């Protein structure tokens, strides 16, 4: 259960036993969301990357190459994309997105 401290921007979350399991400052949470969103602007957009890879695969399919060459290029493109998705930068972006989404959900609970 979340309880707002009267006259402040602080909330306290307690469990059923009455133990404090979290204290939150809505101003700080909003600032963290803004900061993470700004940081994510420096990272490639995962949705756009997936769209671009799909477009590349579509272009490969439309070529007049042999079936073997097409498959070789499809495999190479998929391997490169998988390696890219496992890069530290991509992993950090995914973690930041998850953290931002959790903070947004928490902010929305602080009414």
N, CA, C and O atoms as a MOPAC input file, in Angstrom:
PM7 MOZYME 1SCF
protein

 N      0.84200 1    -1.16800 1     0.00000 1
 C      0.00000 1     0.00000 1     0.00000 1
 C      0.89600 1     1.24300 1     0.00000 1
 O      1.88200 1     1.31800 1     0.73400 1
 N      0.53200 1     2.20100 1    -0.83100 1
 C      1.27100 1     3.46500 1    -0.91500 1
 C      0.54100 1     4.53900 1    -0.12100 1
 O     -0.67800 1     4.68500 1    -0.21400 1
 N      1.30700 1     5.28200 1     0.65500 1
 C      0.74400 1     6.37300 1     1.43300 1
 C      1.58600 1     7.60800 1     1.19100 1
 O      2.81200 1     7.58100 1     1.30100 1
 N      0.90300 1     8.69000 1     0.85900 1
 C      1.62100 1     9.95200 1     0.65900 1
 C      1.77800 1    10.65100 1     2.00500 1
 O      0.83200 1    10.74300 1     2.78800 1
 N      2.97300 1    11.13300 1     2.25700 1
 C      3.18700 1    11.90400 1     3.46500 1
 C      2.56300 1    13.28200 1     3.27000 1
 O      2.86300 1    13.96100 1     2.28800 1
 N      1.71200 1    13.69700 1     4.17800 1
 C      0.99400 1    14.96000 1     4.01400 1
 C      1.94700 1    16.14000 1     3.79800 1
 O      2.94800 1    16.29000 1     4.49800 1
 N      1.60800 1    16.96600 1     2.81500 1
 C      2.36600 1    18.18000 1     2.55100 1
 C      3.72300 1    17.96000 1     1.91000 1
 O      4.55800 1    18.86500 1     1.91800 1
 N      3.96600 1    16.77300 1     1.35200 1
 C      5.26500 1    16.52000 1     0.73100 1
 C      5.08600 1    15.77400 1    -0.58400 1
 O      3.97200 1    15.43100 1    -0.97900 1
 N      6.20700 1    15.53400 1    -1.25000 1
 C      6.19500 1    14.76600 1    -2.49500 1
 C      6.72000 1    13.35700 1    -2.26200 1
 O      7.14300 1    12.68300 1    -3.20100 1
 N      6.69200 1    12.91100 1    -1.01000 1
 C      7.18400 1    11.59400 1    -0.64300 1
 C      6.03400 1    10.63100 1    -0.40400 1
 O      5.00500 1    10.98600 1     0.17200 1
 N      6.23800 1     9.40400 1    -0.86300 1
 C      5.30700 1     8.31100 1    -0.61800 1
 C      6.06800 1     7.20900 1     0.10300 1
 O      7.26900 1     7.03100 1    -0.09400 1
 N      5.34800 1     6.47500 1     0.94200 1
 C      5.91700 1     5.31800 1     1.63200 1
 C      5.07100 1     4.11300 1     1.23900 1
 O      3.84100 1     4.15600 1     1.26300 1
 N      5.77000 1     3.03100 1     0.87600 1
 C      5.07700 1     1.79400 1     0.53600 1
 C      5.31300 1     0.79600 1     1.66300 1
 O      6.44500 1     0.56700 1     2.08800 1
 N      4.21700 1     0.20900 1     2.13600 1
 C      4.31300 1    -0.78400 1     3.20200 1
 C      3.67300 1    -2.08700 1     2.73700 1
 O      2.76300 1    -2.09000 1     1.90800 1
 N      4.16900 1    -3.19700 1     3.29000 1
 C      3.56200 1    -4.49200 1     2.97900 1
 C      2.43800 1    -4.77000 1     3.97100 1
 O      2.11800 1    -3.92700 1     4.80900 1
 N      1.83900 1    -5.95700 1     3.87300 1
 C      0.70700 1    -6.30200 1     4.73400 1
 C      1.07600 1    -6.34600 1     6.21700 1
 O      0.22400 1    -6.14900 1     7.08300 1
 N      2.34400 1    -6.60400 1     6.49700 1
 C      2.80600 1    -6.65800 1     7.88500 1
 C      3.11100 1    -5.26500 1     8.43800 1
 O      3.43600 1    -5.12200 1     9.61700 1
 N      3.00700 1    -4.25000 1     7.59700 1
 C      3.28700 1    -2.88800 1     8.03000 1
 C      4.74200 1    -2.49500 1     7.92500 1
 O      5.12500 1    -1.42100 1     8.38700 1
 N      5.56200 1    -3.34300 1     7.32600 1
 C      6.97600 1    -3.02500 1     7.13500 1
 C      7.14300 1    -2.09900 1     5.93500 1
 O      6.49700 1    -2.28900 1     4.90500 1
 N      8.00200 1    -1.10800 1     6.07000 1
 C      8.28300 1    -0.19700 1     4.96100 1
 C      9.13200 1    -0.94000 1     3.93600 1
 O     10.21200 1    -1.44100 1     4.24900 1
 N      8.62300 1    -1.00300 1     2.70700 1
 C      9.37000 1    -1.68800 1     1.64100 1
 C      9.84700 1    -0.72200 1     0.56500 1
 O     10.54800 1    -1.12100 1    -0.36600 1
 N      9.47400 1     0.53500 1     0.68900 1
 C      9.94100 1     1.51000 1    -0.28300 1
 C      9.54400 1     2.92100 1     0.09700 1
 O      8.47600 1     3.15200 1     0.66400 1
 N     10.42500 1     3.86600 1    -0.22500 1
 C     10.10900 1     5.28200 1    -0.07900 1
 C     10.39900 1     5.93900 1    -1.42200 1
 O     11.42700 1     5.67400 1    -2.04400 1
 N      9.50400 1     6.77900 1    -1.85400 1
 C      9.60300 1     7.34300 1    -3.19600 1
 C      9.35000 1     8.84300 1    -3.16600 1
 O      8.46900 1     9.32700 1    -2.45700 1
 N     10.12800 1     9.55600 1    -3.93800 1
 C      9.94300 1    10.98100 1    -4.13900 1
 C      9.55100 1    11.16500 1    -5.59500 1
 O     10.33700 1    10.88100 1    -6.49900 1
 N      8.32800 1    11.64400 1    -5.81800 1
 C      7.81000 1    11.73800 1    -7.18700 1
 C      8.66500 1    12.65300 1    -8.06000 1
 O      8.85800 1    12.36800 1    -9.24200 1
 N      9.17200 1    13.72800 1    -7.50800 1
 C     10.02200 1    14.65300 1    -8.27300 1
 C     11.28300 1    13.94200 1    -8.75800 1
 O     11.69600 1    14.10700 1    -9.90500 1
 N     11.88700 1    13.15400 1    -7.87900 1
 C     13.09100 1    12.40400 1    -8.25400 1
 C     12.79300 1    11.36400 1    -9.32100 1
 O     13.58600 1    11.15600 1   -10.23800 1
 N     11.65000 1    10.71600 1    -9.19500 1
 C     11.26900 1     9.68900 1   -10.17800 1
 C     11.06500 1    10.32500 1   -11.54400 1
 O     11.51700 1     9.78500 1   -12.55300 1
 N     10.39500 1    11.45400 1   -11.58500 1
 C     10.17600 1    12.14800 1   -12.86200 1
 C     11.51200 1    12.58200 1   -13.46200 1
 O     11.71400 1    12.46400 1   -14.67000 1
 N     12.41400 1    13.07800 1   -12.63800 1
 C     13.73700 1    13.49200 1   -13.12700 1
 C     14.50300 1    12.29200 1   -13.68300 1
 O     15.18000 1    12.41300 1   -14.70400 1
 N     14.40500 1    11.14100 1   -13.02600 1
 C     15.06500 1     9.92600 1   -13.52000 1
 C     14.49300 1     9.49500 1   -14.86600 1
 O     15.23800 1     9.09100 1   -15.75900 1
 N     13.17500 1     9.58000 1   -15.01300 1
 C     12.52900 1     9.21700 1   -16.28000 1
 C     13.03000 1    10.11900 1   -17.40500 1
 O     13.35700 1     9.64200 1   -18.49200 1
 N     13.08800 1    11.40900 1   -17.14300 1
 C     13.56400 1    12.37400 1   -18.14300 1
 C     15.02000 1    12.08400 1   -18.49700 1
 O     15.39100 1    12.10600 1   -19.67100 1
 N     15.83400 1    11.81700 1   -17.50100 1
 C     17.25200 1    11.55000 1   -17.72800 1
 C     17.45900 1    10.28500 1   -18.56000 1
 O     18.26300 1    10.27400 1   -19.49100 1
 N     16.74500 1     9.23900 1   -18.22600 1
 C     16.86400 1     7.98100 1   -18.97600 1
 C     16.38800 1     8.17800 1   -20.41100 1
 O     17.01900 1     7.69100 1   -21.34900 1
 N     15.29000 1     8.88300 1   -20.58100 1
 C     14.76800 1     9.14300 1   -21.92800 1
 C     15.79200 1     9.91400 1   -22.75100 1
 O     16.00300 1     9.60600 1   -23.92400 1
 N     16.42600 1    10.91200 1   -22.14500 1
 C     17.45900 1    11.68400 1   -22.82900 1
 C     18.64900 1    10.78900 1   -23.19800 1
 O     19.17000 1    10.87400 1   -24.31000 1
 N     19.06700 1     9.95300 1   -22.28500 1
 C     20.17800 1     9.03100 1   -22.54500 1
 C     19.84600 1     8.08900 1   -23.68900 1
 O     20.69700 1     7.81500 1   -24.53500 1
 N     18.61800 1     7.59100 1   -23.72200 1
 C     18.21700 1     6.65400 1   -24.77600 1
 C     18.21400 1     7.29700 1   -26.16200 1
 O     18.31000 1     6.59500 1   -27.16900 1
 N     18.10700 1     8.59700 1   -26.22000 1
 C     18.15100 1     9.28500 1   -27.51900 1
 C     19.51200 1     9.13400 1   -28.18100 1
 O     19.62900 1     9.28500 1   -29.39800 1
 N     20.54000 1     8.83900 1   -27.39800 1
 C     21.88600 1     8.65100 1   -27.94700 1
 C     22.09200 1     7.22600 1   -28.47200 1
 O     23.08300 1     6.95500 1   -29.14900 1
 N     21.18400 1     6.33600 1   -28.17200 1
 C     21.29200 1     4.94400 1   -28.59600 1
 C     20.46700 1     4.71800 1   -29.86000 1
 O     19.49400 1     5.43100 1   -30.10600 1
 N     20.85600 1     3.72800 1   -30.65800 1
 C     20.02800 1     3.38200 1   -31.81300 1
 C     18.64600 1     2.90100 1   -31.34800 1
 O     18.50800 1     2.32500 1   -30.26900 1
 N     17.66100 1     3.14200 1   -32.15600 1
 C     16.28600 1     2.73100 1   -31.86000 1
 C     16.11700 1     1.26600 1   -32.25800 1
 O     16.22300 1     0.93200 1   -33.43800 1
 N     15.85600 1     0.39100 1   -31.28900 1
 C     15.75700 1    -1.04600 1   -31.55400 1
 C     14.63200 1    -1.36600 1   -32.53300 1
 O     14.77300 1    -2.25800 1   -33.36900 1
 N     13.53000 1    -0.65100 1   -32.43600 1
 C     12.40700 1    -0.88200 1   -33.35300 1
 C     12.80000 1    -0.51700 1   -34.77600 1
 O     12.50100 1    -1.24700 1   -35.72100 1
 N     13.47600 1     0.62400 1   -34.92000 1
 C     13.92200 1     1.04600 1   -36.24900 1
 C     14.96300 1     0.09100 1   -36.79900 1
 O     14.96300 1    -0.20500 1   -37.99300 1
 N     15.85300 1    -0.39700 1   -35.94000 1
 C     16.85900 1    -1.36900 1   -36.37700 1
 C     16.19000 1    -2.62300 1   -36.92900 1
 O     16.58400 1    -3.13100 1   -37.97900 1
 N     15.18300 1    -3.11800 1   -36.22400 1
 C     14.47300 1    -4.32000 1   -36.68000 1
 C     13.77700 1    -4.06900 1   -38.01100 1
 O     13.76500 1    -4.93900 1   -38.88200 1
 N     13.20000 1    -2.88700 1   -38.17000 1
 C     12.56200 1    -2.52300 1   -39.43000 1
 C     13.58500 1    -2.46200 1   -40.56100 1
 O     13.31900 1    -2.91800 1   -41.67300 1
 N     14.74500 1    -1.89900 1   -40.27100 1
 C     15.79700 1    -1.79600 1   -41.27800 1
 C     16.31300 1    -3.17400 1   -41.68700 1
 O     16.54800 1    -3.41700 1   -42.87100 1
 N     16.48800 1    -4.06700 1   -40.73700 1
 C     16.94900 1    -5.41900 1   -41.05900 1
 C     15.90700 1    -6.13600 1   -41.90800 1
 O     16.25300 1    -6.82700 1   -42.86600 1
 N     14.62900 1    -5.97300 1   -41.55800 1
 C     13.56500 1    -6.58400 1   -42.36600 1
 C     13.59200 1    -6.04300 1   -43.78900 1
 O     13.37800 1    -6.79200 1   -44.74200 1
 N     13.85100 1    -4.75400 1   -43.93700 1
 C     13.93200 1    -4.14900 1   -45.27400 1
 C     15.11900 1    -4.71500 1   -46.05000 1
 O     15.00900 1    -4.97300 1   -47.24900 1
 N     16.24400 1    -4.90800 1   -45.37800 1
 C     17.41800 1    -5.49100 1   -46.04100 1
 C     17.11700 1    -6.91300 1   -46.50700 1
 O     17.45600 1    -7.29500 1   -47.62700 1
 N     16.48300 1    -7.68200 1   -45.64400 1
 C     16.13800 1    -9.06400 1   -46.02000 1
 C     15.16800 1    -9.08100 1   -47.19800 1
 O     15.24800 1    -9.94700 1   -48.07000 1
 N     14.25400 1    -8.11600 1   -47.21400 1
 C     13.31900 1    -8.01100 1   -48.33300 1
 C     14.05500 1    -7.67700 1   -49.63500 1
 O     13.74500 1    -8.22700 1   -50.69200 1
 N     15.03000 1    -6.76900 1   -49.54600 1
 C     15.81400 1    -6.41900 1   -50.73900 1
 C     16.61600 1    -7.61600 1   -51.24000 1
 O     16.72500 1    -7.83900 1   -52.44600 1
 N     17.17000 1    -8.37800 1   -50.31400 1
 C     17.91200 1    -9.57800 1   -50.71200 1
 C     16.99200 1   -10.54000 1   -51.45100 1
 O     17.36700 1   -11.11900 1   -52.47000 1
 N     15.79200 1   -10.70000 1   -50.92600 1
 C     14.83700 1   -11.62000 1   -51.54000 1
 C     14.46600 1   -11.19800 1   -52.96300 1
 O     14.18800 1   -12.04800 1   -53.80900 1
 N     14.46000 1    -9.90300 1   -53.22500 1
 C     14.04600 1    -9.39000 1   -54.53700 1
 C     15.17700 1    -9.38100 1   -55.57000 1
 O     14.94800 1    -9.04500 1   -56.73200 1
 N     16.38300 1    -9.74500 1   -55.16000 1
 C     17.49400 1    -9.74300 1   -56.10900 1
 C     17.34500 1   -10.89800 1   -57.10100 1
 O     16.52500 1   -11.79900 1   -56.92300 1
 N     18.14900 1   -10.84000 1   -58.12900 1
 C     18.14800 1   -11.92200 1   -59.13000 1
 C     19.24800 1   -12.94100 1   -58.82100 1
 O     19.61700 1   -13.74700 1   -59.67600 1
 N     19.76500 1   -12.89500 1   -57.59600 1
 C     20.81100 1   -13.82400 1   -57.20300 1
 C     20.28100 1   -15.25300 1   -57.18200 1
 O     19.07400 1   -15.49700 1   -57.18200 1
 N     21.21400 1   -16.17100 1   -57.16400 1
 C     20.81600 1   -17.57500 1   -57.03400 1
 C     20.25300 1   -17.80800 1   -55.63500 1
 O     20.49100 1   -17.02300 1   -54.71700 1
 N     19.51200 1   -18.88800 1   -55.49100 1
 C     18.92500 1   -19.23300 1   -54.19600 1
 C     20.01700 1   -19.40600 1   -53.14200 1
 O     19.85900 1   -18.98000 1   -51.99700 1
 N     21.11400 1   -20.02800 1   -53.53400 1
 C     22.22000 1   -20.26300 1   -52.60100 1
 C     22.81800 1   -18.93900 1   -52.13500 1
 O     23.07600 1   -18.75200 1   -50.94600 1
 N     23.03700 1   -18.02100 1   -53.07700 1
 C     23.61800 1   -16.72300 1   -52.70000 1
 C     22.64800 1   -15.93200 1   -51.82800 1
 O     23.06500 1   -15.29500 1   -50.86100 1
 N     21.36400 1   -15.96500 1   -52.16000 1
 C     20.37800 1   -15.27400 1   -51.33200 1
 C     20.41000 1   -15.80900 1   -49.90300 1
 O     20.43000 1   -15.04000 1   -48.94200 1
 N     20.41400 1   -17.13300 1   -49.77500 1
 C     20.40300 1   -17.74300 1   -48.44500 1
 C     21.66900 1   -17.39100 1   -47.66500 1
 O     21.61300 1   -17.13200 1   -46.46300 1
 N     22.79100 1   -17.38400 1   -48.34500 1
 C     24.05500 1   -17.02800 1   -47.71600 1
 C     23.99700 1   -15.58800 1   -47.18000 1
 O     24.46700 1   -15.31700 1   -46.07400 1
 N     23.42900 1   -14.68200 1   -47.95300 1
 C     23.32200 1   -13.29200 1   -47.53400 1
 C     22.27800 1   -13.09600 1   -46.43100 1
 O     22.46300 1   -12.26900 1   -45.53900 1
 N     21.20800 1   -13.84000 1   -46.49200 1
 C     20.20200 1   -13.80000 1   -45.42200 1
 C     20.82600 1   -14.28800 1   -44.11900 1
 O     20.65900 1   -13.66500 1   -43.07000 1
 N     21.54300 1   -15.40000 1   -44.19200 1
 C     22.19800 1   -15.94600 1   -43.00000 1
 C     23.20900 1   -14.94600 1   -42.42600 1
 O     23.25500 1   -14.73300 1   -41.21500 1
 N     24.00800 1   -14.34300 1   -43.29000 1
 C     24.99800 1   -13.36600 1   -42.84000 1
 C     24.32300 1   -12.16400 1   -42.18100 1
 O     24.75800 1   -11.71000 1   -41.12300 1
 N     23.28400 1   -11.65900 1   -42.79100 1
 C     22.56300 1   -10.51200 1   -42.23800 1
 C     21.97700 1   -10.86000 1   -40.87100 1
 O     22.07900 1   -10.07100 1   -39.93300 1
 N     21.37000 1   -12.02800 1   -40.75700 1
 C     20.78400 1   -12.43900 1   -39.48000 1
 C     21.85200 1   -12.61900 1   -38.40500 1
 O     21.63600 1   -12.24700 1   -37.25200 1
 N     22.99300 1   -13.18300 1   -38.76900 1
 C     24.08300 1   -13.36500 1   -37.79700 1
 C     24.61900 1   -12.01500 1   -37.32900 1
 O     24.88200 1   -11.82400 1   -36.14200 1
 N     24.77700 1   -11.08900 1   -38.25800 1
 C     25.26600 1    -9.76200 1   -37.87900 1
 C     24.27600 1    -9.06800 1   -36.95200 1
 O     24.67100 1    -8.43900 1   -35.97000 1
 N     22.99800 1    -9.18400 1   -37.26300 1
 C     21.97100 1    -8.54000 1   -36.43600 1
 C     21.91900 1    -9.17000 1   -35.04300 1
 O     21.77900 1    -8.45900 1   -34.04800 1
 N     22.03000 1   -10.48400 1   -34.96700 1
 C     22.03800 1   -11.15200 1   -33.66500 1
 C     23.25100 1   -10.72600 1   -32.83900 1
 O     23.13900 1   -10.49900 1   -31.63500 1
 N     24.39700 1   -10.62000 1   -33.48300 1
 C     25.60100 1   -10.17300 1   -32.77700 1
 C     25.41800 1    -8.73500 1   -32.28800 1
 O     25.81200 1    -8.39700 1   -31.17200 1
 N     24.82900 1    -7.91000 1   -33.11500 1
 C     24.57900 1    -6.52000 1   -32.75000 1
 C     23.63400 1    -6.43500 1   -31.55000 1
 O     23.85100 1    -5.63100 1   -30.64300 1
 N     22.59400 1    -7.25700 1   -31.54500 1
 C     21.62900 1    -7.24300 1   -30.44300 1
 C     22.27500 1    -7.65600 1   -29.12400 1
 O     21.80200 1    -7.26000 1   -28.05900 1
 N     23.33500 1    -8.43500 1   -29.17800 1
 C     24.03000 1    -8.86300 1   -27.97700 1
 C     25.15800 1    -7.93800 1   -27.57000 1
 O     25.88100 1    -8.22600 1   -26.61600 1
 N     25.32000 1    -6.83400 1   -28.27700 1
 C     26.40100 1    -5.89900 1   -27.94900 1
 C     26.12000 1    -5.21800 1   -26.60700 1
 O     24.96400 1    -5.09500 1   -26.20400 1
 N     27.16300 1    -4.78100 1   -25.92200 1
 C     26.95900 1    -4.09200 1   -24.64300 1
 C     26.03900 1    -2.87100 1   -24.76300 1
 O     25.22600 1    -2.61100 1   -23.87600 1
 N     26.17000 1    -2.14000 1   -25.84400 1
 C     25.33000 1    -0.95500 1   -26.03700 1
 C     23.85500 1    -1.34300 1   -26.16700 1
 O     22.99100 1    -0.70100 1   -25.56900 1
 N     23.56600 1    -2.38300 1   -26.94100 1
 C     22.18200 1    -2.82100 1   -27.10600 1
 C     21.61900 1    -3.35500 1   -25.79300 1
 O     20.45500 1    -3.11500 1   -25.47000 1
 N     22.43900 1    -4.07500 1   -25.04000 1
 C     21.99400 1    -4.61100 1   -23.75300 1
 C     21.73000 1    -3.47100 1   -22.76100 1
 O     20.74700 1    -3.50200 1   -22.02100 1
 N     22.60400 1    -2.48000 1   -22.75300 1
 C     22.41100 1    -1.33600 1   -21.86000 1
 C     21.13700 1    -0.57900 1   -22.22000 1
 O     20.39100 1    -0.15700 1   -21.33600 1
 N     20.89100 1    -0.40900 1   -23.50600 1
 C     19.67100 1     0.27900 1   -23.93300 1
 C     18.43900 1    -0.49500 1   -23.48300 1
 O     17.47300 1     0.10400 1   -23.01000 1
 N     18.46000 1    -1.81100 1   -23.62300 1
 C     17.32800 1    -2.63400 1   -23.18900 1
 C     17.11600 1    -2.50400 1   -21.68200 1
 O     15.97900 1    -2.41000 1   -21.22000 1
 N     18.20100 1    -2.49800 1   -20.92200 1
 C     18.08700 1    -2.34200 1   -19.46700 1
 C     17.54200 1    -0.96500 1   -19.09600 1
 O     16.72700 1    -0.84300 1   -18.18200 1
 N     17.99200 1     0.06700 1   -19.80300 1
 C     17.49500 1     1.41900 1   -19.53000 1
 C     16.00800 1     1.53800 1   -19.85800 1
 O     15.25800 1     2.18900 1   -19.13100 1
 N     15.58900 1     0.91400 1   -20.94200 1
 C     14.17200 1     0.94500 1   -21.31300 1
 C     13.33800 1     0.26000 1   -20.23100 1
 O     12.29000 1     0.77100 1   -19.83600 1
 N     13.80000 1    -0.88700 1   -19.75600 1
 C     13.07600 1    -1.60800 1   -18.70200 1
 C     13.00500 1    -0.76600 1   -17.42400 1
 O     11.96200 1    -0.70300 1   -16.77300 1
 N     14.12200 1    -0.12100 1   -17.07200 1
 C     14.14500 1     0.71700 1   -15.87100 1
 C     13.20200 1     1.90600 1   -16.02300 1
 O     12.45800 1     2.24000 1   -15.10100 1
 N     13.23900 1     2.54000 1   -17.19000 1
 C     12.35300 1     3.68500 1   -17.42900 1
 C     10.88400 1     3.26200 1   -17.36000 1
 O     10.06000 1     3.95700 1   -16.76700 1
 N     10.56300 1     2.11500 1   -17.97000 1
 C      9.17700 1     1.64400 1   -17.94600 1
 C      8.70800 1     1.34400 1   -16.52400 1
 O      7.55800 1     1.61400 1   -16.17600 1
 N      9.60600 1     0.78100 1   -15.69700 1
 C      9.25900 1     0.50600 1   -14.29900 1
 C      9.04200 1     1.81200 1   -13.53100 1
 O      8.13400 1     1.90500 1   -12.70600 1
 N      9.87300 1     2.81200 1   -13.80100 1
 C      9.70800 1     4.10700 1   -13.14300 1
 C      8.42200 1     4.80200 1   -13.58000 1
 O      7.75600 1     5.45200 1   -12.77500 1
 N      8.08000 1     4.66300 1   -14.84400 1
 C      6.82200 1     5.25200 1   -15.32700 1
 C      5.63100 1     4.58700 1   -14.63100 1
 O      4.68600 1     5.26200 1   -14.22100 1
 N      5.68400 1     3.26300 1   -14.50300 1
 C      4.60200 1     2.55500 1   -13.81400 1
 C      4.51300 1     2.99900 1   -12.35000 1
 O      3.41700 1     3.18300 1   -11.81900 1
 N      5.66700 1     3.16900 1   -11.70300 1
 C      5.68400 1     3.62900 1   -10.31800 1
 C      5.13600 1     5.05300 1   -10.23200 1
 O      4.31300 1     5.35600 1    -9.36900 1
 N      5.59200 1     5.91400 1   -11.12200 1
 C      5.09600 1     7.31400 1   -11.13000 1
 C      3.58400 1     7.35400 1   -11.26200 1
 O      2.91600 1     8.15300 1   -10.60600 1
 N      3.04700 1     6.48600 1   -12.11400 1
 C      1.60900 1     6.46700 1   -12.32800 1
 C      0.84200 1     5.97800 1   -11.09300 1
 O     -0.33200 1     6.30300 1   -10.91400 1
 N      1.51300 1     5.20000 1   -10.25200 1
 C      0.88400 1     4.74000 1    -9.00400 1
 C      0.87700 1     5.84000 1    -7.94600 1
 O      0.06500 1     5.80400 1    -7.02100 1
 N      1.76600 1     6.80500 1    -8.07100 1
 C      1.87400 1     7.87900 1    -7.08600 1
 C      0.89200 1     9.00300 1    -7.43800 1
 O      1.25100 1     9.99000 1    -8.08000 1
 N     -0.32200 1     8.82400 1    -7.00800 1
 C     -1.38500 1     9.76100 1    -7.35800 1
 C     -1.61600 1    10.75400 1    -6.22900 1
 O     -2.47800 1    11.62600 1    -6.34100 1

